């Protein structure tokens, strides 16, 4: 064992914890990507013609996950092929992005459910 001077902290990376986190981040990212693409496909948003010149088009918001999800899947694949520190950091940010997209769709669903008022004809 090497001698540590006062105030020095020995940091040994726990590889099992790092591998567990990587598996969790990858699983959440891939499950979120599959769920989002299934959602977009069933709604017809993958074949939709997006009007980017119209800023008031609410369908343009679906363009964000259409672009993000394939990048997220490629990021997960790249991490598991090369396993570098930069790709681990990218995997973490993709995980956070996936959580943010999921939370935003959940918020919109809850907003719709809580404010929906059925009208009788």
N, C-alpha and C positions, 0 to 999 in steps of 0.2 A: 504494500500500500504506500502510496506517495504521501509525503507530509504536506499538509495544508497550512498556510500561514493564517494568522488571526484575521477574521473577517471574510475569509474566502469560503465560498459555499461550493460543495461538490455537487454537480448536477449530472446525474446519469439519466439519459433518456430512457424511459420505460417503453420499449419497443412494442410490448403487447398492448399497452394503452393507446399508442399511436396507431397501431394496426386496427384496434377496435374502433377508434374514432374514424379512421378512413373507411371502414366497412359501413359504419352508420351514415357518414356523409354521403357515400356512394349510393347506399340503398335509398335514402331519402330523396336524393337527386334523381335517381332512375325511376323510382315509383312516382314521384311528382311529374316527371317528364312524360311517362306513359299515360298517367291519369289526365294530364293537361292535353296531350295530343288526342286522346280518346274523346275528351270533352269538346275540343275544337273540331274534330272530325264529325262527331255526331251533330254538331250545330251547323255544319257546313262552312265553317270559317277558314278551312284550309283551301277551299276553292273560291273563296270570296274575292272579288276585285276591290282592293282597298283604294279609297280616294285620299291620297296624302295631301292634296292641295286644299281639301276642305277640313279645317281644324275643328269644326263642330260635328264631325262624323263620329258617333260613339263606337262604330265598328273598328276604328283605327286603333283602339286600345288593345284589341286582340292580336294586333300585329306584333306587339312586344313579346308575348310568349311564343308566337310562331317563330320568331327569330331566336329567342333565348334558348328554347328547349333543345334544338339540335346542337348548339354550342355547349350546353351543359352536358349532354351525353358524350360528345367528343372529348370534353375535359375529363370526364370520369374515365373514359377509355385510355386517354393519354396518361393519366396518373397511374393506372394499374400496369401500363406497359413500361414506363420509365421510372416512376417513383422518385422524383426529385423533390427537393424542399419547395421550389417555386410552384410545382404542380400540386403539392399538398395545400399550399396557400390558395391556389386557384380553386381547388376542390372545396375548401372551406367557404370561399366567397360564393361559389355556385350553390352550395348548401344554403347559405343565408339568402341568396336570391330566390331560391326555390321556396323557402319559408315565407319570404315576403310576397311572392306571387300567390301562394296558397292562402295567406292571411288576407290579401286584398280580395280574392274571390269569395272567401268566407264572409268578409265584411259586407260585400255587395249583396250576397245572398241573405244575410241577416237583415240588412237594411230593407231589402225587398219584402221579406217575410213580416217584419215589424211594421211596415208602412202600407201594406197592401190592404185596400178596402174594396171588397167585391161590390159591383153595382148590378142591381137587378134591372132587367130590360122591361 
